[in-house]
């Protein structure tokens, strides 16, 4: 990007903390921290340690007094963080929440317009930002047609175009394909070099950023800072303990629960797709000519570049989107007395047959507390209260959500929301699970626990289909890898087709 040096913003925290209005426990407490202007900091910590809360506070968007309670002092560029809007630019965990306008170019330009950047300069910045994040789309391309990963790049481009003094990135690569991860990381590094901006990035997986940042800061779930220093020093001295607390340290991989090998050549068929075409817009297929089958006790990983149609395919297989062509047929073992086409099933019929976890967990939350959210499905099935309570308590304990039983689902961290969305599906014990990015936002401990729960589902004879960019998850649990690729792979365009179906050698 064109060099445009600005005044980088320093950060100061003195005894700072924040507690959501509906919570007894503090999200962050007793934080003392100094980040010098122009520093590049990787912010680590277990899921729920308050990393996202701190980022929102630094961006000045944490909310007013009616939304929570603040203690201590938090400064950005020597001013209270609540007045730092325009100084700090934030990319959130959920890219949907940052898409504002209907066209790609207008969306990237929005922040610059609010800052009063001259019109001619705005469009120079928009073009540069889109190139920097690898989003090669026309400026009038509809934002509603973007995949989750593409929306994440769009959100990052909007922040980069503003050229803030403090760049805040909350897991900016979580929903990106491997090539996109490299592109976004390198784009951020180029912008930091070009502008001199201070950079704070949250990422559970250390290896992505440790060669880019100057410093690693680890937040303690109990409050304050657990470790702070140069990446090599912190990771060398505290690698084992950080891994034990949930930080992803390459040298200390998380344990993987063993599972029985799936049956070979004799597994019970649950679902078939034949001549399948998928689409979000009528007449515009995202993929076509798809032939797929899913067996009991087998995990399938659906992989491929952002925008190939993986999420749309998952929703179509799950009976939530109508096939554009071809058909999805449930076997007798899955249909259990209802019609063979999942798209015709009622929601109550889906509950015990196909359970779906959306890419955005908030899209499936219905109630005001975590406990009630987990109870919705079992109660819809008219299960007894004792059975509902036992199942809900088990899932909350297994997925480290028990201390949040009375919390509002919308106030959880990104990783906690993801675990809750998976748990809501597991609560009704469906024969087939369709999961979109099930490991998003997880520290290494909660990742391991999610994998263990899904392994148990497979051992019980259920089937798992996961849309994922998490190669470690694929190695840990998948039996089959299905790669969806645009038909013209050289330029990533055209309706997608299945480029490969292979059996995975699990770790």
VMD Tcl script that draws the C-alpha trace (Angstrom):
set ca {
  {0.00 0.00 0.00}
  {1.04 3.58 -0.53}
  {3.12 4.92 2.34}
  {1.05 7.19 4.53}
  {2.82 7.59 7.85}
  {0.56 8.55 10.70}
  {0.78 9.03 14.42}
  {0.73 5.58 16.02}
  {-1.36 5.31 19.17}
  {-0.02 4.08 22.52}
  {-2.17 2.09 24.97}
  {-2.20 2.36 28.77}
  {-4.26 0.31 31.24}
  {-4.16 0.87 35.00}
  {-6.24 -1.46 37.15}
  {-8.72 -1.65 34.29}
  {-11.67 -4.04 34.22}
  {-15.09 -4.53 32.71}
  {-18.14 -6.51 33.84}
  {-21.20 -7.08 31.66}
  {-24.46 -5.92 33.20}
  {-25.87 -9.46 33.30}
  {-22.80 -11.10 34.86}
  {-21.46 -11.53 38.38}
  {-17.91 -12.25 37.22}
  {-15.67 -9.66 35.60}
  {-14.76 -10.27 31.94}
  {-11.43 -8.49 32.55}
  {-10.07 -7.30 35.89}
  {-6.99 -5.66 37.43}
  {-5.27 -5.15 34.07}
  {-2.04 -3.16 34.06}
  {-0.56 -2.87 30.59}
  {1.50 -0.47 28.48}
  {1.80 -0.79 24.70}
  {4.18 1.68 23.10}
  {3.26 3.54 19.92}
  {4.12 1.43 16.88}
  {4.47 -1.87 18.78}
  {3.04 -5.09 17.36}
  {1.44 -7.22 20.07}
  {-0.04 -10.71 19.95}
  {-2.71 -10.99 22.65}
  {-3.17 -14.54 23.94}
  {-5.20 -16.26 26.63}
  {-7.64 -19.08 27.23}
  {-11.15 -18.83 25.77}
  {-13.13 -16.46 28.01}
  {-10.06 -14.66 29.41}
  {-11.44 -11.32 28.20}
  {-9.38 -10.73 25.09}
  {-12.30 -9.61 22.92}
  {-13.69 -7.45 25.72}
  {-10.37 -5.61 25.92}
  {-10.31 -5.11 22.14}
  {-13.84 -3.69 22.13}
  {-12.88 -1.33 24.94}
  {-9.78 -0.13 23.08}
  {-11.95 0.60 20.04}
  {-14.38 2.61 22.14}
  {-17.37 0.38 21.36}
  {-17.78 -1.53 24.60}
  {-21.05 0.17 25.50}
  {-22.39 2.66 28.02}
  {-22.98 2.47 31.74}
  {-26.26 0.62 31.19}
  {-24.37 -2.24 29.49}
  {-21.85 -2.91 32.22}
  {-19.47 -1.65 34.89}
  {-15.95 -0.34 34.35}
  {-13.08 0.01 36.80}
  {-9.68 1.63 36.52}
  {-8.32 3.56 33.55}
  {-7.89 2.65 29.87}
  {-6.21 5.16 27.55}
  {-5.58 5.21 23.79}
  {-3.25 7.94 22.52}
  {-3.34 9.47 26.03}
  {-7.13 9.86 25.88}
  {-9.88 7.75 27.44}
  {-10.55 4.79 25.16}
  {-14.24 5.74 25.00}
  {-13.17 8.73 22.87}
  {-10.84 6.72 20.59}
  {-13.21 6.13 17.72}
  {-11.39 7.02 14.53}
  {-8.04 6.53 16.24}
  {-8.57 2.77 16.52}
  {-9.83 0.42 13.83}
  {-11.34 -2.93 14.90}
  {-11.99 -6.13 12.96}
  {-14.42 -8.24 14.99}
  {-14.67 -12.03 15.30}
  {-18.00 -11.91 13.47}
  {-17.56 -10.31 10.03}
  {-21.35 -10.19 9.43}
  {-21.68 -7.60 12.16}
  {-19.38 -5.23 10.25}
  {-20.93 -5.40 6.78}
  {-22.84 -2.13 6.45}
  {-23.50 -1.32 2.79}
  {-24.78 -3.30 -0.16}
  {-21.72 -3.05 -2.43}
  {-18.13 -4.04 -1.73}
  {-16.55 -0.72 -2.70}
  {-19.04 1.38 -0.74}
  {-18.56 -0.80 2.34}
  {-14.78 -0.36 2.32}
  {-15.20 3.39 1.72}
  {-17.66 3.86 4.60}
  {-15.10 4.42 7.37}
  {-13.04 6.82 5.26}
  {-16.14 8.87 4.47}
  {-16.94 9.17 8.18}
  {-13.40 10.40 8.80}
  {-13.75 13.09 6.11}
  {-11.07 11.69 3.78}
  {-11.18 13.52 0.39}
  {-13.25 11.62 -2.18}
  {-10.42 11.05 -4.67}
  {-8.17 9.71 -1.90}
  {-10.94 7.41 -0.63}
  {-11.12 5.37 -3.82}
  {-7.34 5.07 -4.03}
  {-7.39 3.65 -0.52}
  {-10.32 1.32 -1.31}
  {-8.50 -0.20 -4.29}
  {-5.28 -0.64 -2.30}
  {-7.05 -2.19 0.69}
  {-8.96 -4.70 -1.43}
  {-5.77 -5.75 -3.19}
  {-3.95 -6.01 0.14}
  {-6.44 -8.53 1.55}
  {-6.75 -10.52 -1.68}
  {-10.42 -9.71 -2.33}
  {-10.38 -9.47 -6.13}
  {-14.00 -8.45 -6.71}
  {-15.67 -5.58 -8.63}
  {-16.48 -2.54 -6.50}
  {-20.18 -3.04 -7.22}
  {-20.18 -6.71 -6.18}
  {-23.03 -7.28 -3.66}
  {-21.86 -7.84 -0.09}
  {-24.84 -10.17 0.43}
  {-23.22 -12.62 -1.99}
  {-19.97 -12.92 -0.01}
  {-18.98 -15.99 1.98}
  {-18.08 -15.69 5.65}
  {-14.38 -15.71 4.84}
  {-14.82 -13.06 2.14}
  {-16.74 -10.87 4.58}
  {-13.83 -11.18 6.98}
  {-11.46 -9.88 4.30}
  {-13.91 -7.08 3.52}
  {-14.01 -6.01 7.16}
  {-10.22 -5.97 7.30}
  {-10.05 -3.92 4.08}
  {-12.42 -1.35 5.59}
  {-10.14 -0.92 8.61}
  {-6.96 -0.80 6.54}
  {-8.44 1.89 4.29}
  {-9.03 4.12 7.33}
  {-5.33 3.91 8.27}
  {-5.94 4.17 12.03}
  {-3.19 4.78 14.58}
  {-4.20 1.56 16.38}
  {-5.19 -1.56 14.43}
  {-7.15 -4.12 16.48}
  {-7.71 -7.56 14.95}
  {-9.86 -10.14 16.75}
  {-9.01 -13.50 15.12}
  {-8.88 -12.00 11.61}
  {-7.96 -15.30 9.92}
  {-10.35 -17.64 11.75}
  {-12.66 -18.31 8.78}
  {-10.09 -18.07 6.00}
  {-8.62 -20.79 3.82}
  {-4.84 -21.38 4.23}
  {-3.95 -19.11 1.32}
  {-6.21 -16.41 2.73}
  {-4.51 -16.70 6.13}
  {-1.14 -15.97 4.55}
  {-2.52 -13.13 2.43}
  {-4.21 -11.39 5.35}
  {-1.24 -11.82 7.69}
  {1.14 -10.43 5.07}
  {-1.25 -7.59 4.26}
  {-1.41 -6.57 7.91}
  {2.39 -6.65 8.14}
  {2.70 -4.45 5.04}
  {0.21 -1.94 6.40}
  {1.99 -1.82 9.76}
  {5.31 -1.25 7.97}
  {3.83 1.39 5.69}
  {1.85 3.40 8.25}
  {3.72 2.72 11.48}
  {0.41 1.96 13.22}
  {0.30 0.14 16.54}
  {-1.01 -3.40 16.08}
  {-2.81 -5.63 18.59}
  {-4.01 -8.99 17.28}
  {-5.87 -11.84 18.97}
  {-5.22 -15.28 17.55}
  {-5.34 -18.59 19.36}
  {-2.77 -20.12 17.03}
  {0.62 -18.60 17.76}
  {2.46 -19.81 14.66}
  {0.53 -17.48 12.34}
  {1.75 -14.25 13.95}
  {4.81 -14.90 16.08}
  {7.26 -13.84 13.35}
  {5.29 -10.64 12.71}
  {4.87 -9.28 16.24}
  {7.38 -7.71 18.65}
  {5.69 -8.88 21.82}
  {3.35 -11.47 23.31}
  {0.92 -10.60 26.12}
  {-1.07 -13.38 27.78}
  {-4.19 -12.47 29.76}
  {-5.02 -14.53 32.84}
  {-8.65 -15.74 33.15}
  {-8.48 -14.72 36.79}
  {-7.46 -11.15 35.96}
  {-4.26 -9.35 35.07}
  {-1.42 -10.53 32.83}
  {-0.09 -14.08 32.93}
  {3.00 -13.47 30.74}
  {4.49 -10.58 28.78}
  {7.62 -10.21 26.68}
  {9.33 -10.97 23.37}
  {7.73 -13.92 21.57}
  {10.79 -16.16 21.80}
  {11.25 -15.41 25.50}
  {7.60 -15.84 26.51}
  {7.03 -18.97 24.45}
  {10.34 -20.49 25.48}
  {9.91 -19.89 29.20}
  {6.15 -20.44 29.44}
  {5.32 -22.68 26.46}
  {4.24 -25.72 28.48}
  {2.18 -23.76 31.00}
  {0.61 -21.62 28.28}
  {-0.35 -24.77 26.36}
  {-1.87 -26.21 29.54}
  {-3.95 -23.04 29.92}
  {-5.28 -23.38 26.36}
  {-2.88 -21.31 24.25}
  {-1.98 -22.94 20.94}
  {1.78 -23.56 21.12}
  {3.09 -25.52 18.11}
  {5.59 -27.44 20.25}
  {2.82 -28.57 22.63}
  {-0.12 -29.86 20.54}
  {-3.36 -30.64 22.35}
  {-4.27 -34.26 23.13}
  {-6.62 -36.00 20.72}
  {-9.20 -38.45 22.05}
  {-8.93 -41.92 20.50}
  {-11.91 -43.32 18.63}
  {-12.81 -46.60 17.03}
  {-12.04 -46.99 13.34}
  {-15.14 -46.69 11.16}
  {-16.48 -49.76 9.41}
  {-15.00 -50.34 5.96}
  {-17.34 -51.38 3.18}
  {-20.27 -52.14 5.44}
  {-21.24 -48.93 7.21}
  {-24.90 -47.96 7.25}
  {-25.74 -45.28 4.68}
  {-27.53 -42.20 6.04}
  {-27.63 -39.61 3.25}
  {-26.99 -39.39 -0.51}
  {-26.70 -36.43 -2.87}
  {-27.07 -37.12 -6.59}
  {-26.58 -34.66 -9.47}
  {-26.75 -31.91 -6.85}
  {-26.51 -28.22 -7.72}
  {-26.59 -25.56 -5.00}
  {-27.43 -21.86 -5.09}
  {-28.32 -18.92 -2.87}
  {-29.74 -16.93 -5.81}
  {-32.07 -18.59 -8.31}
  {-30.30 -19.34 -11.58}
  {-26.80 -18.67 -10.20}
  {-25.37 -22.04 -9.12}
  {-22.44 -21.99 -6.73}
  {-21.66 -25.66 -7.39}
  {-23.13 -28.37 -9.59}
  {-22.86 -32.00 -10.56}
  {-22.12 -33.07 -6.97}
  {-22.25 -36.74 -5.97}
  {-21.85 -37.39 -2.24}
  {-22.74 -39.99 0.36}
  {-22.52 -40.05 4.16}
  {-22.33 -43.15 6.34}
  {-22.96 -43.82 10.00}
  {-19.87 -43.62 12.19}
  {-17.98 -41.60 9.57}
  {-16.69 -38.01 9.71}
  {-16.43 -36.03 6.49}
  {-14.53 -32.74 6.20}
  {-15.70 -30.27 3.53}
  {-12.74 -28.08 2.55}
  {-11.86 -25.59 -0.19}
  {-11.28 -21.88 -0.79}
  {-13.55 -19.13 0.53}
  {-16.50 -18.50 -1.75}
  {-16.58 -22.01 -3.26}
  {-20.01 -22.68 -1.73}
  {-19.12 -24.92 1.21}
  {-21.61 -23.34 3.63}
  {-24.36 -23.38 0.99}
  {-23.67 -27.05 0.30}
  {-23.82 -27.85 4.01}
  {-27.17 -26.07 4.43}
  {-28.54 -27.87 1.37}
  {-27.47 -31.28 2.66}
  {-28.98 -30.41 6.05}
  {-32.42 -29.78 4.57}
  {-32.35 -26.02 5.10}
  {-31.87 -24.90 1.48}
  {-33.66 -26.33 -1.56}
  {-31.38 -27.98 -4.14}
  {-31.03 -25.94 -7.34}
  {-30.95 -29.25 -9.21}
  {-30.61 -32.91 -8.35}
  {-31.65 -34.33 -5.03}
  {-30.69 -35.07 -1.44}
  {-32.13 -38.39 -0.24}
  {-32.20 -39.71 3.32}
  {-31.96 -43.44 3.87}
  {-34.51 -45.41 5.90}
  {-32.01 -45.40 8.78}
  {-31.99 -41.58 8.89}
  {-35.56 -40.74 7.84}
  {-37.14 -42.96 10.53}
  {-40.64 -42.96 9.10}
  {-40.79 -39.52 7.47}
  {-40.30 -38.57 3.81}
  {-36.98 -39.19 2.08}
  {-36.25 -35.51 1.23}
  {-34.83 -33.49 4.17}
  {-35.93 -30.16 2.66}
  {-39.54 -31.30 3.24}
  {-39.03 -32.14 6.91}
  {-40.47 -29.93 9.61}
  {-38.12 -28.37 12.13}
  {-39.18 -30.81 14.85}
  {-38.46 -33.73 12.51}
  {-34.97 -32.37 11.83}
  {-34.12 -32.22 15.54}
  {-33.34 -35.93 15.93}
  {-32.25 -36.54 12.33}
  {-29.98 -33.73 11.10}
  {-28.60 -31.10 13.47}
  {-26.97 -28.02 11.94}
  {-24.46 -25.53 13.38}
  {-24.40 -22.32 11.34}
  {-21.25 -20.43 10.43}
  {-22.47 -17.55 12.60}
  {-23.55 -19.00 15.98}
  {-25.70 -15.98 16.82}
  {-28.04 -16.84 13.95}
  {-29.40 -19.78 15.95}
  {-29.75 -18.31 19.44}
  {-33.33 -17.94 20.66}
  {-33.37 -17.38 24.42}
  {-31.95 -15.13 27.15}
  {-29.75 -17.64 29.01}
  {-27.31 -20.40 28.14}
  {-29.32 -22.98 30.09}
  {-32.55 -22.09 28.33}
  {-30.78 -22.16 24.95}
  {-29.65 -25.73 25.54}
  {-33.14 -26.71 26.70}
  {-35.01 -25.52 23.59}
  {-34.52 -28.66 21.51}
  {-35.17 -31.27 24.22}
  {-38.29 -29.40 25.35}
  {-39.56 -29.27 21.74}
  {-39.28 -33.06 21.78}
  {-41.42 -33.14 24.97}
  {-38.68 -34.76 27.02}
  {-39.17 -34.92 30.78}
  {-37.67 -32.14 32.88}
  {-35.28 -34.50 34.67}
  {-33.91 -35.75 31.32}
  {-33.60 -32.20 29.99}
  {-31.74 -31.02 33.08}
  {-29.36 -33.99 33.03}
  {-28.52 -33.50 29.35}
  {-28.05 -29.74 29.66}
  {-25.85 -30.07 32.76}
  {-23.69 -32.68 31.02}
  {-23.12 -30.54 27.93}
  {-22.39 -27.38 29.91}
  {-19.83 -29.22 32.01}
  {-18.16 -30.94 29.06}
  {-17.85 -27.71 27.06}
  {-16.85 -25.42 29.96}
  {-20.09 -23.44 29.88}
  {-21.44 -24.36 33.33}
  {-20.27 -21.11 34.93}
  {-22.23 -19.25 32.22}
  {-25.56 -21.06 32.74}
  {-27.48 -17.84 33.45}
  {-25.53 -15.61 31.04}
  {-27.12 -14.14 27.93}
  {-25.78 -16.08 24.90}
  {-25.14 -12.84 23.01}
  {-22.66 -11.64 25.69}
  {-20.40 -14.70 25.41}
  {-17.00 -14.62 23.76}
  {-16.74 -15.87 20.18}
  {-15.34 -19.22 21.28}
  {-18.02 -19.64 23.94}
  {-20.76 -18.85 21.42}
  {-19.37 -21.50 19.09}
  {-19.33 -24.16 21.82}
  {-22.87 -23.23 22.82}
  {-24.09 -23.55 19.22}
  {-22.53 -27.03 18.95}
  {-24.03 -28.02 22.31}
  {-27.55 -26.94 21.27}
  {-27.36 -29.42 18.39}
  {-25.90 -32.23 20.50}
  {-28.71 -31.76 23.03}
  {-31.24 -33.54 20.79}
  {-28.89 -36.40 19.77}
  {-29.38 -36.26 15.97}
  {-28.07 -39.10 13.78}
  {-26.22 -36.65 11.51}
  {-24.37 -33.47 12.48}
  {-23.67 -30.72 9.92}
  {-21.19 -28.27 11.42}
  {-19.89 -25.07 9.83}
  {-16.45 -24.16 11.27}
  {-17.03 -26.06 14.55}
  {-13.61 -25.19 16.02}
  {-13.74 -21.45 15.37}
  {-12.48 -19.37 18.31}
  {-11.35 -22.30 20.46}
  {-8.30 -22.46 22.66}
  {-6.43 -25.76 22.59}
  {-8.29 -27.18 25.61}
  {-11.78 -26.45 24.35}
  {-10.73 -27.60 20.86}
  {-9.65 -30.93 22.33}
  {-12.93 -31.25 24.24}
  {-14.99 -30.52 21.13}
  {-13.05 -33.15 19.17}
  {-13.61 -35.66 21.98}
  {-17.37 -35.00 22.00}
  {-17.60 -35.41 18.24}
  {-15.52 -38.60 18.39}
  {-18.05 -39.99 20.85}
  {-20.85 -39.16 18.41}
  {-19.06 -41.16 15.72}
  {-18.46 -44.10 18.03}
  {-22.21 -44.12 18.76}
  {-22.88 -44.58 15.03}
  {-23.75 -41.01 14.11}
  {-22.32 -39.12 11.12}
  {-20.45 -35.80 11.11}
  {-20.02 -33.40 8.19}
  {-17.82 -30.40 9.03}
  {-17.08 -27.37 6.88}
  {-13.62 -26.36 8.03}
  {-10.33 -24.65 7.31}
  {-8.78 -26.26 10.39}
  {-6.25 -28.77 9.04}
  {-5.51 -30.07 12.53}
  {-9.20 -30.82 13.05}
  {-9.30 -32.69 9.73}
  {-6.32 -34.82 10.76}
  {-7.80 -35.46 14.20}
  {-11.27 -36.64 13.29}
  {-12.05 -36.82 9.57}
  {-12.27 -40.12 7.69}
  {-13.14 -38.52 4.36}
  {-12.01 -35.16 2.94}
  {-14.16 -33.59 0.23}
  {-12.56 -30.65 -1.60}
  {-14.93 -28.16 -3.27}
  {-13.15 -26.03 -5.86}
  {-14.32 -23.46 -8.47}
  {-14.48 -25.13 -11.88}
  {-11.77 -22.79 -13.18}
  {-9.35 -23.23 -10.28}
  {-6.69 -21.04 -11.89}
  {-8.78 -17.90 -11.43}
  {-11.15 -19.16 -8.68}
  {-14.32 -18.61 -10.72}
  {-17.16 -20.65 -12.15}
  {-19.58 -23.00 -10.37}
  {-17.65 -25.20 -7.97}
  {-17.17 -28.92 -8.45}
  {-15.76 -31.65 -6.25}
  {-12.07 -31.81 -7.10}
  {-11.12 -34.59 -4.70}
  {-12.60 -37.09 -2.30}
  {-10.00 -38.92 -0.29}
  {-9.70 -40.99 2.84}
  {-7.76 -39.13 5.53}
  {-5.01 -40.68 7.61}
  {-6.11 -39.53 11.05}
  {-3.60 -38.34 13.64}
}
mol new
graphics top color blue
foreach p $ca { graphics top sphere $p radius 0.5 }
foreach p [lrange $ca 0 end-1] q [lrange $ca 1 end] { graphics top cylinder $p $q radius 0.2 }
display resetview
